[in-house]
Amino acid sequence: MKNVSVRAAMARGAGFFGFWLVLIGTDPVDGVAGLFAAAAATGASLRLLPPGGGRLRYAVLARLALRFGQESIMGGVDVARRVLSVRLPLRPGFLVYPVRLPPGPACNTFGALTSVLPGTLPAGVDDHGALLYHCLDVEQPVAAQLAIDEGLLIRALGGTHDDT
Amino acid sequence: MSLVLDIFTIVAVSAGAFFFLAGTVGLLRFPDTLTRLHALTKADNLGLGLVVMGLLPQAEWPFDSIKLIAIWLFALLAGATVGQLMARAARREQTTP
């Protein structure tokens, strides 16, 4: 187990330092500061997001990213259309979505991902742990879209789920 | 080729500016905090994405391009996180007046 966390720390540290080099450049004097920054970032990341046992499925992750891009475009176009319409077509309301992901980083990721969906905005959890979404138009098929996203995320995180 | 890229830049950045404008109009026209958050998070996310995409052909590969994409990803992350927190606070305020 300890071996895994050392490897994870090395990989994350190298990633952060590489990102620093991209942002700041390869001057050796800056590199010293970069080493400190990368070490601090690695410490924070290991503390906030400990390395888990599950393996990411990159093919599913790529599909999720593609869908995320499509949803961002649809979400932006949808809101622009409503904003610029003279009648201001809004039917706002809340939707309760009983989330299957466990509370924690996975569930937070789901909230962040779905905040770009057309017409939805995660607005916390209710007393039973279900996610609450504020919808611009409660007649849109929001819950079905959320279920597709959640299925993809569960599979991308290495879980088994028969949904596609 | 560079003319095509320049036209692409102009079209994409203009489209991005349009969505920023739409987001701001939403901030003014939508009736309450929650609906306004919708307008800002979604329209600005797409607007910034289009601006970044439009600037990519003009940026130096790889460093400047990666920086641009990083700016977009960080703004996306910050928007998604802060948007959720504000929505949560606004909902609480609505239910307990």
Interface residues (C-beta under 8 A of the other chain):
Chain A: F19 V22 L23 G25 S72 I73 G75 G76 V77 D78 V79 A80 R82 V83 L84 L88 L90 P92 F94 G111 A112 L113 S115 V116 P118 G119 L121 P122 A123 G124 L132 H134 L136
Chain B: F18 F19 A22 G23 V25 G26 R29 F30 P31 D32 L34 T35 L37 H38 A39 T41 K42 A43 N45 L46 G47 G49 P62 F63 I66 K67 A70 L77 G79 A80 T81 G83 Q84 A87 R88 A90 R91 R92
